[in-house]
Amino acid sequence: MPSYEADLSRFEGADTQVLGISIDSIPSHVAWAKSLGGITYPLLADFNPKGEVAKAYGAFRDADGISERALFIVDKNGKIAFANIHDISKQPDNETIHDVLRNLS
């Protein structure tokens, strides 16, 4: 997620809103953002009821009670234009995301 922070002006230039969301609590988000030196985009807590948003997007692991690492691009009509559920070490390159955004126009 620090790569999104570093590229935030480019995302904003594409008329997009970057959001981070996890099933962790708000205090956990605050501590995590602080450990990274700060995050300026919103971090949302899918905490109570736990994982409801992750479940809606098919990114919740019921057996483990955690969410997958995932990236979604939702267009202005609320349609999922891109979905990528991936291993924590395999985040898609920002250029992949920007390619999808360019094709939405």
C-alpha positions, 0 to 999 in steps of 0.5 A: 500500500505504500506504493499507492501512497507514492503514486497518489497524485497519479491516481487522483489525476485519473479521477479515482479514489484510493481506499484501504480496507481490512478487517482490522480495527481503527486503532490497528489501522492508525498504528499500521499507517504510523509504522509506514510513515503515514498514509493520506488516503482513507483506511476503512475498518471492515471490523464489525460485523467482521469481514462483511465487505470482504465477504461481499467481494469474495475475499474473506476466508471463512475457515481462517476468519481473515480476508485475502489480500485483494485489489478491486477497481469499482467504476463510477456505476458501481460495477467491478471493473478489475479484481485481483485476489493475490498473495501478500507478496504479489501485489499487482504493479501500479501500471496494471492498475493504471492500464485498467483505469485508462480503459474505463474512460 
